[in-house]
Amino acid sequence: MSILFVDSIEPKTTGGAVGITGHVLQVIVGTGTGDTTTTSTNYVDSNVTATITPTLATSKIIVQLNGQMYIFGGGADSGVKMQLLRGSTIVGHEIQAYSAGGSNMEWAGAVTMSIQDSPNTTSAITYKMQHKCFVGGSASFRGSRSTIVLMEIGG
């Protein structure tokens, strides 16, 4: 689902470029498409993505992820790491969740990440979340209960 908001202030024109420095030019809201479970220690896509086409190459993109993780212990303590990508480039710092408790341990919780990115393009770009296990068990990213919000700020 995409939502577009355009600031009601008249844009400035300078040398053919149109934009409003510091104003929100558009907002895109993406939702996940089901859960992604892994036991891998390599990153896997979480099915939570959103695509935006910046109006200006100088714009900043604010990315806000709100998601849910579920960790199940498989005979050991368990943990998960998450990262945010623009295309194939890591742009969001790695975050992690960890629980001790052994084979029957279960943990569910909310995860949030917010970053400012400078993609320097007017081409369509896709942001996505990935996750992996870093200590035993399995990890599930609840994509159907997660959202990713992209806000273009004129630069």
Secondary structure, DSSP 8 states (H G I E B T S, - for coil): --B----SS--EEETTEEE-TTSEEEEEEEE--SEEEE--SS-EEEEEEEEE--SSTT-EEEEEEEEEEEEE-SSS-EEEEEEEEETTEEEEEEEEEEE---TT-EEEEEEEEEEEE----SS-EEEEEEEEEEESSEEEEEGGG-EEEEEEE--
